[in-house]
Amino acid sequence: MSGEGDRRRGDAAAGAVAERASAVLDEIERVVVGKRPALELIMTAVLARAHVLIEDLPGLGKTLIARSFAGALGLGFRRVQFTPDLLPADLTGTTVLDQTTGEFRFRAGPVFTNLLLADEINRTPPKTQAALLESMAEEQVSVDGHSHPLPQPFIVLATDNPIEYEGTYPLPEAQLDRFGIRVRIGYLPAADEVEMLSRRVSRGAQEPTVRQVLDAGALLAMRAEVESVAVEPDVLDYVVRIVAATRTEKDVLVGASPRASLALLQLARARAMLDGRDYVVPEDVKSLAVPALSHRLSLRPEMWVRRIQAEDIVARMLSRVAAPRTSSPRGVEPVR
């Protein structure tokens, strides 16, 4: 009976998280048209305590998406435009002399927020990039020998412009590894673009806004529930076999690290929770492998000449790595 009771409690918790997350996504879709799959990926990363790299062309709504998530989740929001002259102190903060007291005090930078939009992160020098990535990894800032913890939750949505490379500082693979997923927005289908224009005409000069659905405390509670999602041993083995395949792929110079295995596992647990389940099935892992792993691979130079992308290689590997038929509390779950 105890096992049955735990299962029912797990079902109820998963259902509550799924309902809240769906309400957040529905609210964001009031202003962001036709991008539900990308929004679900970002929501999955938020629940998995992962940071997000949005890599796509200008004008596709990346800033609007970030603002909308902050508004719907009830989080503090700051946007930083990364430029070649941006210094680490401009981001993290600095120690200044208080003229009234004659003492030094710390003046916090824009990184001290809940959701930080790091716009065009590839346009700032490596030293400033490293300052942000340290904050992402440690969730604190160290200035003049003192550590300052960042607000919780702390989420970075960074954008990377894949065109106009002149004067940019592309993130190396070791730093890209700090991002849980990479998301591509893409152009809208014609019907959705018409809907977007129609909404713009209807609202007039009013700026698009979203109402607050959650707050920081509720989001932290949802993240805690993700830790209760069960994972069967054969699913763990499936994660490891997928990541290990990137290390032996002939077209890859450097494969994914153990950090990638941890990220893929946690993202799969969050995906299960979004689907209202308190257990992971292989389909959760399979659906997230490309956005979770592709940006972590270093390809051989000839792949660029042949215009083969890391996403293509990960998708090819997924077709070769056999997925298990894992037993769940509800029986055997098929892999689609």
N, C-alpha and C positions, 0 to 999 in steps of 0.2 A: 504493500500500500504506500510505503514511503516513496518508492521509485515512481509510482503512478502520480503521487502528489507533486513530486519534483518536476515531473514531465509537464503536468498541467500548469504549474507556476512558470516553467520555462516558456510554454506556449503563450501564456497570458502576457509575459514580459515582452516576448518577441512581437506579438501582435500589437502591443501598445507602442513599441518603438516604430514598427512599420507604419502604423496609423499616423503618428506624429511626423515622421519623415515624409510621408505622402502629402500631408497637409502643407509642409514647407515647400515641397516641389510644386504643388498645385498653385500656391500663392506666387511663387517665382514665375511660373508660366503665364501669369497675368500680364507680365511685362516682357518676358523673354519668349519669343515665339519659335516653335518648331525645333527645340533643342532638348527634348526630354532625355534622350540617352546620355548626352554630355552632362546634363544636370544631375542625373542619377549617379554617374561616375564621380562627380565632385562630392555629392552627398555621401557616397560610400567612403571616399577618402576622409571626409570630415569625421565620420563616425569611427574610422580606423586610426585616428590620430596621425594622419599622413598629410604632407604638404603636396600642393598641386602645381604642376607646370603646364600652362596653357600655351601651346605653340601653334600659332596660326597667323593668317594675314590680318592687316589692319582693318578696322571697321566691321568686325564680325560680332561685336557685342561682349568682348571679354570684360571690359570695365563694368558694363551694366550687370553682367552676371555676378561679378564679385560684390558690387554694391547690393544687389538683390539678396544674395545669401546673407550678408551682414544684417540687412534689415529684417529679413524673415526669421533669422536666428536670434535677433536681439543682441548683436555683438557690436562692440566698438570697432570702428572702421577707419583706416588711414590708407591713403594712396600716395606712393612715392614714385615720381618719374625718375628712372635711373638715367643719368647722363654721364659723359666722360669726366666731368669735373666734380662728381659727387664723391665726398670723402666718407670714410667709415663713421666719423663722428657725426656727420649730417644725418646718419641713419640711426645709430645706437644712442647718441647723446654724448655729453662731455661734462667735465667738472669746471665750474665757473666760480669766480670769487664774488661772494655777496658783499657789496660795498657797505651795507648797513651794519653787518655783524663782523666783517673782516674774516669770515670763515669761508672755506670752500664747500660747495654743495653740488650735487649731481643734478644736471638738467636733462631729463629724459628725452630721447629722440622719438621719431614717429614709429619705431619698431615696438614701442610700448603700447600695444593695442591688442584686440582679440583677433581681428582679421586684417592682415596687411596685404594690400595689392602692390606687389613689386613690379611696376610696369616697365617692360622692355629691359629686363635684367641683363641682357647681353650687351647693353650700351654703356655699362660702367666698368671701370678697371677691376682686375682680379682681386685687389685688396679690399674693395668695397663689397664685391660679391662674397668674399670669404667672411666678412663681418656678418652679413645676413645669414649665410649658411651655418655659421657658428651658433647664431641665435636659434636657428631652426633645430639644430642637433641638441643643444644644451638647454634650450628654453630659458636662457639667462644671458645677460650682457656683463662683461667684465671691463671696467674702466678704472684706470689708475689703481689696480690691485684690489678693487672691490667688486663683488658680484651682485648684480641686481636682477632678481627673478622677474620674468615676464608675466603679464596677466594670463590667467587661464580661463578658457582655452586660448591657445595661440596657434593661429593657422596662417600660413603663407600661400597666397595664390600669386604665382609669378607668371608673367607673360614673356614670351620670346618671339621676336619678329623674325620669321625665316627668310626674309628678303632684305635687300639693302645691307649687305654685310660690311661695306666700307666703314671703317671707324668703329667696329663692334669688337667685343671680347667674348667669343663663344664660350659657354660653360664647358669645362672638361668633363669627361665621363665620371671621374671621381667625385665631382661636385654634383653632377646630375643625379648620382646615386642617392643623394639626400632627399630627392623628391619621391613621394610614394607612387604617383602616377603621372603620366603625361597625357593630356587631353587635346584633341584637335576638334575645333568647332565646326568648320566647314561652311560652305554657302548654304543658304536656305533653298529648299525647293520652291518653284515658282508660286505655287498656291500659298505657301507659308509667307513668302515675301509680300504677296498681295495682302494677306491678312495683317502683316506688320504695318504696311502703309495705311490700311484702313483704320487701324487702331490709332495711328498718328493723327489722321484727319479727325477722328472722333474726339480725341482728348484736347485738341486745340493746343494752346501754348503751355498747358499744364505738363510738368515733368512726370514721367512714369515713376510711381512709387509702389512699394509693397508694404503690407501691414505686418506687424510683428506677430509671429506664430509661437515662438519659443523664447526662452532667455538663456543666458549662459549656464545657469544652474541646471536647467532641464537638459541642455546638450551634454553637460558633463555626466549627468545620470544616464543618458542614452549610451554614451561611450562606455560607462561602467558595465552596462548590460551586455555589450559586445563581448566582454571578457568571459561571460558565462556560456557562450556558444560552444557546443561540443564539436570535436573534430576526431573522426575515426583514424586509426593508424594507417589504413590503406590510403586515405586522403592525404595524410602527411607524407607518405611515400610518393604519392602522385606529385605533390608540390616539389619535392626534392628531385624527382626524375626530370621534371620539366626544366628546372633551373640548371641541373647538371648537364642537360642536353645542350645548353647554350655554351658550355665550356669545351665541348668536343666538336662543335659545328665547324666545318672546314672554312666557312666564309666569315667567321668571327675571330678577331684577334684576341680579345679579352671578353670572357663571358660574365654572367651575372654573379654577384658575390653572395655570401650567406645572408647579408642584409636584405637582398632581394627575396630570398626565401621567407624571411620573417615578414617582409612587407606584403608579399603575395598571400601568405596565410592570414594575416590580420585583415586585409582587404576582403578576402573570401568570407571571413567571419562576419564582417560588416554587411556584405552583400546578402548573406543568409538572413541576417536580422532585418534587412530592408524587405525581404520576401516573406517576413513573418515566421521564420523558422529559427529554432534554437540549436541547429546542427548544420554542418557544412556538407554539401554534396559536391561531387567532382565538377558539375556544371558551373558552380560558383568560381572554382579555380580557373577553369577553362575560359570563362567569359572575361576574366580580368588579367589573364597572362600577357596579352599584347600591351595594354596601357601600363601595366606594372613592370614589364621587363624590357621593352624595346629601347627605351632611352638609356638603359644601363649597359648596352653592348657597344663594344668598339669593333667596327667592321674593317675588313681588309680594304685597302685603297681602291682596288679594282671594282669593288661593289658600287662605289660612287660613280665610276665611269659607266657601269652597266645600269645605273639608276635603280639599284636594288636597295630598298630601305630595311631598317631593322624590323619594322612591323611585318614585312613579308617573310623574313627569316623566322621570326617567332611563330607566325601562323603556320609556316611549313613544318616546324618542329612539333607543333601541337598535333598535326595530323599523323605524326609518326610515334608519338608517345602514347601508349595505350592507357586509357582511363579505366579506373576500377569501377566495379559495381558494388558500391559500399552499402552496408547495412545501416539503417537509421532507426530511430525510435518508431518509425512508421513502416518499417520494412525495407526492402531493397529499392533504392532510388536509381532509375535509369539515367545514363549519361546521353544527352542529345548531341 
